[in-house]
Amino acid sequence: MFEALLLVTFIGFVLANHSRLGTGNPYQIFFFVWLTVYTGYYLTRDLFIRIDDSFVFVTLVSQYFALFLLIISYLKSAGITQAQKAPDLASIHLNKWFYYPLFFLVVLGAYPTYLKAIELANGQSIFTIIGFMTLRNTITYEDRNFGVYGYLTPLSIIVAMVSAVGYRNRQILLPYFLVSLGIALFYCYMATGRTFILMLFCFVFMPFFIAKIFSRTSLVMTGVIFISLFLFIAGMTGKGISFDNTTAQNIRTFQENIVGYTTAPFVAMSQLFSTFDRPEYGQNSLRFFFAVMQKVGMADVQSVELVKDYVMTPFPTNVYTVYEVYYRDFLYYGYFIPPLFLLLHFWLYRYAVVRGGRWIMFYAASTYPLVMVFFQDQYFSLTSQWIQMIFWLTLLCVRSRTGRSQM
């Protein structure tokens, strides 16, 4: 049965790469990610615990549903001409009245955020492994955080994103882009999660990728930089590499962690599927709204914890793919929710290629949770951040006088 799952996913990937849909369309990303995960599991399945056939069947039905949505979107894409297959970055006009104040806000806010990070690390330097891990554990497991400074991390990513496009469109000078990128990396570092590095990578890289203006050399260089940053954070958290190990040891443990990080969530989801049978009806997917109602006293509801318990696959992991929160809430029906997000992604994609402007930025930002489907839910689980980012992008990107019209 698993071979059928591989086949359906492969067919979806092939169809998603048809020129009629365009480069960087959401189905291309979705089926590529899952084809990678399923192939990785199939080739290394002897390393993992056995997954149940019923779990594979439900996953297969969900992939069939995604393939069905792909076919519908393929037929709907007939109205897009070949000239419109790639978004026009020139249609993005930077609102400098908001850009410069927000740019200097994230720059000036870096130092007090750094001081707050040292406080959360119990006075230790966050540039040491011990200090960095203390900061990470404080944020993850204790009821302490950056407070208002925490809002600067998503803002810094947005500023870096619009700076990259603004520099390409000759609307700002190179130093602004370089400083914004460096500051965003610093905020991501203080956030201690490698997912923030991936978010920054998606936000900055995707507008150029879907616009087909990335050369092969720049693509390779970008990938090398991203992997280097990812490995650096891995070393600081003691996962994958260690500065005390030999190169051969680091390569071996890094390979094991790559397998564990990309495939273990899928296997962990199979364990949750086999043991969890009481739906929680929105407590996980709508956690943000329950937390807000609890905060303002509208409801006496205890919001669920975002950080879950570890399971052994046998690789230890506490992430269960994008399907976890929806399965916890709606059991089998929850498996049809993530594929439905593809319709929203494709709608944004169509607007990006047809109307341009800020819609390019909206779609590029939306690819981050799509890339993370193999790992964990980044849709409703990041509701607060998405509200912030949509707001900032709306302020910073306006109608271009020279590009395509936008809605």
Secondary structure, DSSP 8 states (H G I E B T S, - for coil): -HHHHHHHHHHHHHHHTSTTT-TT-HHHHHHHHHHHHHHHHHHHGGGS----HHHHHHHHHHHHHHHHHHHHHHHHGGGS-GGGSS--GGGEEE-HHHHHHHHHHHHHHHHHHHHHHHHHTTT--TTSHHHHHHHHHHHHHSS---GGGGGHHHHHHHHHHHHHHHHHTTSS-HHHHHHHHHHHHHHHHHH--HHHHHHHHHHHHHHHHHTT---HHHHHHHHHHHHHHHHHHHHHHTSS--TTS-HHHHHHHHHHHHHHHHHHHHHHHHHHHHH-----TTTTTTHHHHHHHHHHTS-------SS---EESSSEE---BTHHHHHHHHGGGGGGHHHHHHHHHHHHHHHHHHT-THHHHHHHHHHHHHHGGGTB--SGGGHHHHHHHHHHHHHHEEE-SSS----
